[in-house]
Amino acid sequence: MSLFKKVSQFASSPQGRKAMEQAKKYASDPKNKEKIDQVKNKLFGKGKGH
């Protein structure tokens, strides 16, 4: 079974829906959004020199 299919199955399961809801809730908090942006910028090479 492909990884994409496994992820799709998990996302449609009750546990997957709960995890997605928690992730949305976490990401909507301004403090957490700033942390997410910092990690994203670090991974993609933006913000070097800070």
C-alpha positions as CSV (number, residue, x, y, z in Angstrom):
1,M,0.0,0.0,0.0
2,S,1.4,3.4,-0.9
3,L,2.1,6.0,1.6
4,F,-0.4,8.4,0.1
5,K,-3.1,5.8,0.4
6,K,-2.3,5.2,4.0
7,V,-2.4,8.9,4.7
8,S,-5.7,9.2,2.9
9,Q,-7.2,6.4,4.9
10,F,-5.9,7.9,8.2
11,A,-7.3,11.3,7.3
12,S,-10.8,9.9,6.7
13,S,-10.8,7.9,9.9
14,P,-12.2,9.3,13.2
15,Q,-8.7,9.5,14.6
16,G,-7.5,11.3,11.6
17,R,-10.3,13.8,11.7
18,K,-9.7,14.5,15.3
19,A,-5.9,15.0,14.7
20,M,-6.7,17.4,11.8
21,E,-9.1,19.4,14.0
22,Q,-6.5,19.6,16.8
23,A,-3.9,20.8,14.2
24,K,-6.2,23.5,12.9
25,K,-6.9,24.6,16.5
26,Y,-3.2,24.7,17.3
27,A,-2.3,26.6,14.1
28,S,-5.0,29.2,14.6
29,D,-3.4,30.4,17.8
30,P,-1.2,33.5,17.0
31,K,1.7,32.3,19.2
32,N,1.7,28.9,17.6
33,K,1.4,30.4,14.1
34,E,4.6,32.4,14.8
35,K,6.4,29.2,15.8
36,I,5.2,27.4,12.8
37,D,6.3,30.2,10.5
38,Q,9.8,30.2,12.2
39,V,10.2,26.5,11.6
40,K,8.9,26.8,8.0
41,N,11.3,29.6,7.3
42,K,14.2,27.6,8.8
43,L,13.4,24.6,6.7
44,F,13.0,26.5,3.5
45,G,16.0,28.7,4.0
46,K,14.2,32.0,4.6
47,G,15.3,34.3,7.3
48,K,18.9,33.4,7.3
49,G,21.1,35.8,9.3
50,H,18.7,36.3,12.1
